[in-house]
Amino acid sequence: MNDKNDENYIYYLVAHNLKIERKKKGLTQSKFAELCNYSDGFIMNIESKKYYQTFSLGTLWRFAKVLNIDIRELFRPIENNNSKDTP
């Protein structure tokens, strides 16, 4: 998903950054889901490149709190990410 004009791009962007930040903290999808009080499937669908799982701003806030990051990190442009961090 490289088309920034597509409304689903934001889901791709957040999923990409979420996966990077989750892995930096050494959390599996299952453990992260447990800490966020969401199902494993919900986290898997968000991080999947096959689906565009919708989520609320409240969900993003919770992700940032659990990961102890600024919520803006979830919106970091992909082209600015270090290629070694690419999920």
C-alpha positions in Angstrom: 0.0 0.0 0.0 1.9 3.0 -1.3 -1.0 5.2 -2.4 -1.1 7.9 0.3 -4.3 9.2 -1.3 -6.1 6.0 -0.5 -8.2 6.3 2.6 -6.9 3.0 3.8 -3.3 4.2 3.8 -3.6 5.5 7.4 -4.4 1.9 8.5 -1.4 0.6 6.7 0.8 3.4 8.2 -0.4 2.8 11.8 -0.1 -1.0 11.4 3.4 -0.7 10.1 4.5 1.6 13.0 2.6 -0.4 15.6 4.4 -3.6 14.6 7.8 -1.8 14.8 7.1 -0.3 18.3 5.6 -3.6 19.6 8.7 -5.5 18.5 11.0 -2.9 20.0 9.4 -3.6 23.4 9.8 -7.4 22.9 6.1 -8.1 22.9 4.4 -10.8 21.0 1.0 -10.0 19.4 -0.6 -12.2 22.0 1.1 -10.5 25.0 0.4 -7.0 23.5 -3.3 -7.9 23.0 -3.5 -9.1 26.6 -1.9 -5.8 27.9 -4.3 -3.7 25.8 -7.3 -5.9 26.7 -8.0 -6.7 23.1 -8.2 -10.0 21.3 -5.3 -11.6 19.6 -7.3 -11.6 16.4 -7.9 -7.8 16.6 -4.1 -7.1 16.9 -3.3 -9.6 14.1 -5.8 -8.0 11.8 -4.4 -4.6 12.5 -0.9 -5.7 11.7 -1.9 -7.8 8.7 -1.1 -6.5 5.2 -4.1 -8.3 3.9 -6.8 -6.4 5.9 -7.6 -2.9 6.9 -8.9 -3.3 10.4 -10.5 -0.1 11.5 -9.9 1.2 15.0 -10.7 4.3 17.1 -8.5 7.1 18.4 -9.2 5.6 21.8 -7.6 2.4 20.6 -4.5 4.2 19.4 -4.3 6.1 22.7 -4.4 2.7 24.5 -1.7 1.3 22.2 0.6 4.3 22.9 0.0 4.0 26.7 0.8 0.3 26.7 3.9 0.8 24.6 4.9 3.9 26.6 5.3 6.0 23.4 3.9 9.3 22.1 0.8 8.5 20.0 2.4 10.5 17.1 4.9 7.7 16.7 2.1 5.6 15.2 1.8 8.2 12.4 5.5 8.4 11.6 5.9 8.5 7.8 7.2 5.2 6.5 9.9 6.8 4.3 11.5 8.2 7.5 11.6 4.8 9.2 15.0 3.0 9.3 14.8 0.2 6.8 16.1 -2.3 9.4 12.9 -1.6 11.4 10.6 -2.5 8.6 8.4 -5.4 9.8 
